[in-house]
Amino acid sequence: MNSSKHTELANHAWSVADLLRGDYKQSDYGKVILPFTVLRRLECVLEPTREKVAELAAQYEDSGIDPDRFLRRASGHSFYNRSDLTLKKIAGDPGSAAKNLQVYVGAFSDNAQGVLDRFEFAQQIKRLDSSGLLYKVIGKFTDLDLRPKIVPNHNMGYIFEELIRRFAEQSNETAGEHFTPREVIQLMVRLLVAPDGDGLQLPGTVRTVLDPACGTGGMLSAMDDLITELNPDATVEVYGQELNPESWAICRSDLMIKGQNPENIAFGNSFSDDGHARKSFDYMLANPPFGVEWKKVKEEVEHEHKSLGEAGRFGAGLPRINDGSLLFLQHMISKMKPVDVNGGGGSRLAIVFNGSPLFTGAAGSGESEIRRWILENDWLEGIVALPDQLFYNTGISTYFWILTNRKSPDHKGKVVLLDARDQWQKMRKSLGDKRKELGKDHIATVVKLYGEALAAAGDAEHPLHGKVKVFWNEDFGYQRITVERPLKLRFEVTEETLAALEASKVIQKLPQASVMFDAFESMEVRSWATKQEAWLALKDAVVAAGSTWPTGAPFNKALRDAIGVRDPEGEVQLVKGQPEPDSELRDYENVPLGEDVEEYLKREVHPHVPDAWIDHGKAKVGYEIPFTRHFYVYEPPRPLAEIDAELKALEAEIQGLLGEVTE
């Protein structure tokens, strides 16, 4: 089926909006159109065996036997409908449409009813009936031909996605929260599966796949299609979890129609209510929402982090509250299969991120600690930079992270960075923020380059040598060192320093404060190079005024803070015989992991500030992946003569246009 055909079918379904206008707000159109589309699809799928199932159901009606297993077998699917009603029959009796539709929906198997319940379908039936619209809406959908031979499952996914996109636009939601562009998924699954191509073709192959933010199930469907394309006899079991009820319902209905187990799609938040706890999977992939906060599940996540530590999912660290992307990644890593002693088992996973998880967070932060955990465990296989304007809900740059706990020997300890930002073609028509798409040739090029990344990176003659780089895990690590410089002061009594002294709460509490201020103001010499000289002179002045000199550390600190003035040529202040660091001159340096920090200090810092030192007690190890920096290519500015010539040409053009206007 071509794209125009599924657009035509989506238009037909959405044309129901014309009936709803006035009785429904635009933002509520999808609440009617989406469940009716699902219902019509289920009906069309069951059509060939409808009468057979209805007859069998009638036979078991008063038998006291649960016929569920027999009805599933008779329908040829994991769901069925016991009624002899159809949408067409229901539409033909407007007066009983609501009652008959409720009976019809109630005759579906429990799993199919569960899907429609998530749409709150019963409420929509009542609302449409009270508005006199129910039989009209049903009539519209009876004309929608969604039989599998006309609309294969793959294309049905496109129709659902188009409807969801329109629903999201009408309700000011983000369409990209529900689904990912199909060509992006195609690239993702091929990168994920490519190294396992030969192994997947073995007889009796069984693979499990998880998407913890599965939306309408597009990624799960693509993985199923690709593995069965490589091995038609392979068994693929797909699992997912979704928070949005409409997307969850569509994903479950898709699995039911395909003969997969819809119970594998859990409903709820993957962080607070893991629907697949204690399970592990061969493949995992996800496109979690970008920059979405996890405040709603903060209590549960922090509890698991603190109480379970590394035995839980979030032991490595917690990212900042406004972006839960790295929580999804930790959740997925926790479900990797262990590698056995022979190198078998293990898992591969891919996730879509924006640029933030690459570098957000300084050394010691939650994000940096998560990156450190991943790299030090040698799980990160590669990162692929994608073109911008590729997704429906954002025009920013995005990246695939590909991880595995069973790297090939030549990849061990290494990370591949692949720049695919120029692999795109312009769309004929934009969809939201999506203005670019990946063509089949682009997908093939990226998959091929990723597969031969080590060779391409090491061969300067390779045509795409500049698009791929290979690094050791340690190359992304650094030591965050604190560089201190001594506090240097001269001491003086001026209007400013006296004002600072008078404002000090420690000084204000002294009974002799006023006498001390008068004594200081009457001094002839008011500037000293050293603290000792200053204290002797000040003490003598106070004693001469008939008062006593205060003692104690708080007083001495307050006095120094007030009359001490920073001076590059001043006296170095000491604490227990060691130079006191000046907080205003404190600096931080990132030193590559493995490099001697003292040697770095001598080479990079001492030529400029020879009295600097490192506070080793504050050193931290951090990890970041500065992807863009590694692929930066310097472009020299245009010659001034060229710019000047262009400006003169523009001036001449403007003068000519002005001349035409004034004639």
N, C-alpha and C positions, 0 to 999 in steps of 0.2 A: 504494500500500500504506500502510495506517495504522500508527501506532506500535505498536499492540497486536499486529499481525501479525508485525512483525520482532522484537518482544520474545518472541513465542511461538516463533518459529524459533530465536532465541538460547537460549531455555530448553530447547528440544529438544536442541540441540547440547551445552549445558552439563549436561544430565541424564546424560551419559556419566560425569560425576564420581561418580555412585552406583556405577558399576562399578569405578572406579579406587580408591575409598576402601579403605584398608588396605594396598594394594600401592604406592600413590603418596602422597607428601605433598601436602597441599592446594596448596602453592606450585608443585607440578609439574603440576597438572591441565592448565594451559594448553598445556604442551609436547606434549600429546596432542590436545587439542580443537582448537587453532588449525590445525595442519597438516592434520588430517582434514577440517576445514571447508573449507580451501582446496582439498584434493584432491577433495572432493565437488562443490564449485562448478565446478572445471575439468571434471569428468566430465559434469556436467549441461549445461554450455555446449557440450561436444563431442558430446553425445548424438545430435543430428540427422544428423551426418555420420560417426559412429563406424564403421559398417560399411563405408562407402565408402572411408574412409581405410585401414582394416585390409586390405581387398581390394587396394587400390593398393600398399600396403606389401609385401604378399605377392608381387605381380608383380615388384617391383624387388629382392626379397630377394637373389637370386644374380646380378643383372645387372652388378654392379661400378659402377653409376651411383649417385651421391648423390641420393636422391629428395626431399631436404628441401624444395626449392622447390615440387615438385609436391604434396607432402603438405600443406604450408601452404595451397596454393590449394584443395585438396580439402576441407580442414577448414573453410575460410572464416575462419580465424583465424591469428594469428602463431605458434600452437603447435598440437600435435596429439598423438595417442597411436596407435602402430602396432598395439597388441594388440587382440584381440577379447575380452579379459577385461573384466569390470566389477566393481565392489565387491560387487554382489549375487551374482555367480558365485563370487567369492572367499569370501564369507561362507558360501556353501552347501557348502564343502569345508573344514571346520575343520582337518583334519589337514594340509592343504597351504596353509593361509592365509598363513603367513609367506613361503614360497617364491613363491607366486603373486602376493602383493602386491609383493614385490621385483621380480618380472618385469614386473608392470603399471606400477610407477613407472619402471622402467628403459626402458619403451617410450615414455615421453613425450619430446617434443623437448627439446633441451639447455636451452633457456631455462626450460621448466617444471620440469625436474629441478633446475636451479639454485635455484629458489624453494624447493622441498621440502628441498634440502640445507641451506639456511640454518636450517631448523627442526631439523636433525640427525634427520631422519625415520627414517633407517636404524637408528639406535640405539633409537628408540622402538619400531620394529617388533620388534626382538629382545627388548626388555624386556617388551613386551606378550605376545609369544609364550611367553616363559619363565614368565610369570605365568598363562598359560591364558586371557588376556583378549582376545587379538587378534581372533578371529572374532566375539566379542560386541560389541566396539567397532565393528568394520566393519558388523555388522548394524544397530547403532543409526543409523549414518550413511546406510545405504541407504534408510532411511525419511524422510530429510531432503530435501524437495523444494526444490532451489535452482535450478530451471530459470529462465532469464532472463525468460520470459513471466510467471512467478509472482513472481520476485524480481528486479526491474530492478537494474542496476548501482548506481544511487544508493542503493537500499535495502539492497543487499548491504553497502555501506559502513557503514550503521547497525548491521548485524548484527555485522560485524567489530569495530566500536567497542565495542559492548556486551560482546562476549566479551573483548576486551582490558581493558576496565574491570574485569570480574570477575577476570580473571587478575591484574591489578595489585593489586586488593584482597587477593586470597589470598596474594600474594607480598610484600605490604607495599611495592610499588613505587608510583610516581606515575603514575596513568593519564594525567594531562595531559601527560606527556612524550611520549605516543604520538599523541594526537589532540586536536583543538580542537572545541568545540561548534559544530554545524553553523550555527546562526543567527548566531554570531559571524563565521564564515567568510562567510556571505551578505552581512553588512554590509561586511566588509572588501573583498571582491571588487567590490562595487558602488561603493564609494568610490574604488577603484583605477581602475575602467574608466569610470566616469561621464563624465569630460571627453572621452573618446574615442568616445563613442557613435556619432556620425555617421560618423567615419572607419572604424569597424569594419564598417559596413554596405556598404562598397564591394565590388564584385565582385573575386574573386581574393585576398581578404584572407588573409594568413598571419601568425600571431602565435606567438611563442615565450614560454613561461612557465617560471620556475624557482622552486623552493622548496628552499633548501639544508638545511632541517631538516624533511623532508617527512612524517615519520611514516608513517601508512598512506595518505597521498596525498589526504586530504580537501580540502585547499586547491586542489590541482592539478585535481581533479575539478570543483570548484565553478567555477574559472576557465574550464575547458573548457565546462561547461554554459552559463555566462553568455554567453560569446562566441558560441557556436553558437546560443544563443537569440536574440541580436541579429542574427546572420547565419548561417542554416543552411548556407550554402555556404562559410563560413570554414574554414580549416585551422588547427587549434591543435596545436602541438607542445609537449608538457609534459616538463620535466626536473626531476630532484630528486636529493637525496642524503640518506642516512639511516644512522645509526650502529647502531641497534638491529636485530638480524638478523630478528626476527619481523615488526616493522613494515615493514622493507625488503621482505621476502618478500611480505607482503600487498599492498603498493603495486605491486610488479612484477606480481603475478598480476592485480590490477585493471586495469593497463594492457594486459596480454595479452588479457584478456577484451574490452576495449573496442576492440581493434585498434590501439592505440598501440604505439610501440616500447619494449619493456621495458628495452632496453639504455640508455635515457635516464635510468634510475634507478641512480645509482652507490651503491656501498656503502662506508662508511668515514667518517672525520672530515673535515668540510669545511675545517678549518683546516690540518691537516697533510697531507692527501691530497685536494686539490681534484679532484673527479671531472669538473669541467667547466672546466678551465683553458683560458684564452685564448678562451672563448666569451662572447658577450654576448646579452642577452635583452630582449624588449619589455616584459615584466612580471615582477616578482619579488615574492614575498610569503613570510612566514615567521612562525612562532610558536616562537622558540627557547626552551629551558627557562630559567626565571627563576633568577637567582642561582646558576648552576652554574659552578664553578671550571674554569679551563682549564690547570690544572697539568700534566696529562698531555701536552699539546702545547706546553708553555712553551718548550722548546728550539727547536722548529721555527718558532713564531710570532716569538720574539725574533730568531732568525737572519734571517728575512725582513724584519723591521722594520729591523734594523741594516744588512743588506747591500744590500737593494733600495730602502729608503726610499720615496719617493713613487712609484717605479716598481713597487713591490709593492702588496699589498693593505692593509698595516697601517702605512703611512708616517705617517699623521696622529698616531698615538699608541697606546699600549697601556693598557687599563683595568686596574684592580686584579685580582689573580689570582683572586679569588673570584666574579667575575661576567663571563662572556664575551659578554654581550648585544651590546655595542658592537663586538665583533669580527665578529659576524654581519652587522651593518649595514655595516661597512667592506667585508666580503667581497662583499656584494650590490652596493654602490656601484661596486666595481671591475668589475662585469659590466654596467654601464649602456652602452647603445649611444651612440656620439657623435652630436651634433646637427650636421646638415650646414648649409651656408651659407644654404640656403633655409628653415631652421627645421624640416626633416624629421628623421626618426630619433628618437633619444633613447629614454628608458625611464621607466617609473613603477614605484615599489616601495612596499610597505607591510609593516610589521613590528609585532608585538605586544611591548610592553615593560611592565614594572612601573614604578613611579615613579622608581626609582633613576637610570636614564640621564638624567633631566631635570635633575638638580642635583648628583649625587654628584661629588666631586672639586673641590678649590679651583683657583684660577687657576694655570695652568702644569701641572696634573696631566694624566694621559693622557686621562681622560674629558672634561675641559674643552677640551683641545686638539682632540679629535675633534668636539665640538660646534662649536667655533670653525671648524674646517675645513669642516664641513657648511654652516654659516650664511654664512660668508664666500664660499662658492661658490654661494650662493643655491639650494641643493638642497631645503631643507625647505619643503614646501608647507603642511603642516598637521599638527596633533596633535589627536586626538579622545579625550577622557576617557570611559571606559566605566563602567558600574555595577560595584560590587564584587560578590562572590559569583557571578561569571558563569562561572568556570572550574571544572573538576572538582578540580583539585589546589591551589587557593589561593582564599582569600576576599578578598585584597587588591585594591586598585584597579589597573586596567590601562589602557593607552593604545595607540592606533594612531598610529604615526608614518608619514606619507605623504610620500615624497620623489620628486622628478623633476628631470631636467636639461633639461626643455623646458616651463617654466612659461609660461602664457599672459601676454600683455603686461600685463594688469591685475594679475596676481599677482606680477610680478617685484619682488624686493626685499622681499616681504611674507611673513608667516607667519600662518596661520589657527589660532586655538585655539578648539575647539568643545567645550562641556561637555554631554555626553550621559549624565551620571551618573543622571539621573532617568528615562531612557527604558528601562523594564523592567517586567516583570510577574512575579508570584510563581509558581514552579513548583508543580504539584500534588504532586509528590514530589521531594525533594532527591536529588541524585546526588553523593556525596562532599561537597565544599565548594560545589557549585553549587546555589544556592537561588533564583536569579533567571534569567530568560531574556528575550531580545529577541523581541517579537512582530513580525509583518509591518508593522504600523502604525508601530512604533518605528523599524524599519529604514528605512521610506519617509521618515519625518520627518527622520531624521539625514542621509540621503543628499540630500534636498531642501535642508535647511539648509546643508549643506556646499557644495552647488552655488551657492547664492546668498549665501554667507558675507559677501562684501564689501558687498553691498547691505544685508543684515540688520544688519551691524555699524555701518553708517553711517546707519541709519534708526531713530531712537528709537521710532517708532510700530510697528515690526515686532513681532509677537507673541512672537518668540523672540530679540529684540534682546539680552537679557541673557545668552543662552547662547552667544554667539559674539563673539570679539574678534579684531581684526587688528592686528598689530604689524609694524614694520620690523625687518629682520634685526638691525640695530645695537642695537635696544632690549634685546636679551638679552645684550649685551656689557657688560663693566665693567672698570675699571682697579683692580687690587688694589694700593693704595698702603700703604707703611710709614710710619707717623707716629711720629717720634722726639721725645723730650723730653730736656733736658739732665740729666746726672747732677749732683746737688747734694749736697754733703757738708759736715758739720762733723766735727771731729776730736777724739777724746777717748781717754784712757787709763782704762779701767775693768777690773774683773775679767773681764768678758765679752770685751773687745777684747784684753786681754793673753792670755787663753786661746786666742783665735783666732790671735794672733801666735805663741804657743808651738807651735801645731799646724801651722804653716806649714813645709813641707819646705825651702823656700828659707832661712828663718830658722834652722832646726835645723842646717843645714850650716855656719853661720857660727862661726868659732872663738871669737868674743867674745860669743856669744849669751847666756850666763848673766850676764855683766857688764852687758849691755845691758838684760836684764829687771830686774835689781836696780836699775839706774839709773832706769828708767822708774817702778818701784814707789815709789822714794824722792822722786819729784817732788811739789811742793806744788800747782802749777798743772797741771791735767790736761785742760783743755778749751780748744780754739782754734777760731776762726771760719774761718781760712784755712789752706790747706796750707803756705804759706810760714812762717806763724807757728809752726805745729806742728813743722815740720822743724827750724827754728832752735832751738826749745826742746829738742827731743829730742836733737839733735846736741850741744848744750851740755851736757846731762846726761850723755851717754855719754863725752864728752871729759873732763868733770870727774871721772868715775869712773876715769880713767886708761886708757881704751880708745880705739880709733879708730872713726870713723864709716864704715860700709860704703858702697860706691858700686855703681853699675850699675842698669840698668833692672829686672831681676828683683827686686832687693831693694826698690827704691822702690815697685814695684807690690804686692809682698807686704805691705809696711808700710801702704800706703794701703788695701788691701783689708781689712786687719785693724782699723785704728783709725778708718777713715772710716765715718761713720754717716750714712745717708740722712736728709736734712732738707729739706723744701720751702723753707726760708729759708736753706739752706746755700749755700756757694760753688759756682759752676758750674765743673766740671772741664773743662780744655781739652786737646785733642790737636792739636799743630801749629797752635795759635792758633784752632782751631774747637771749639765745644762737643762734649763727649763724650756720645754717647747713653746713656741709662739703659735697660738691657735689661728691667728690671722694669716700666718705664713705657711700653714699646714697645706700640703699638696698630696695628691694621690697619683700613682703610676701603675699602669698595667704592664707587667713583665711576662713575656712568654713562659709558659710552663716548662720547667726543666732548666731554665737559665738561672745562673747564680745572681741573686738579687744584689749582692754587694758589688759584684763586677759591673752589673748594670748601673748601679749608683755611681761608681767611679767613672764609667764611660759617658753616661748620659746626663748626670746631674752635677757632679763635682766641678766640671769645667765652668759652670755658671754660678753655682753656690757651693763653694768648697766646705762650708761648715755644716752641711745637711747630713742627716743620718736617718736610718730606717728604724721605725718602731716595730720590731718583729712580733710583738704581742698582738698587733692589730692586723697582721697579714691574713688575707683570705684567698681561697682558690675559687675562681669563677670560670664559667664556660659561656661562650657566645659564638654564633655562626654568622659573621658579617658577609653574607652572600654577595650583595651588590658590590662591596669593596673588592672582592676577588675577581670580579668580571668588569671592573671599571676600565675603560679605555680613554686615555687622555685625548681630547680634541682641542688642538690649538685654536686660539681666537682668530677671527678673520683679519687679514691685513688692514691697517688703517686706510691705505689708499683705496682698497676695494670698497670699504664702508663709505668713504668720502665720495667716491664716484657714484655709489648708489643713492646717497642723499641728494647729490646735485641733480641726478636724473629725476628723482621724485619731485624736487623743487621745480624743475623745468616742466614736469607734467602738470603740477598744481597751477603753475602760472598759466599754462595753456588752457586749462579748464576754466580758470577765473576770467581769462580773456574772452572765452566763448560766452560766459554768463553776462559780461558787461557790454557785449556788442549789441 
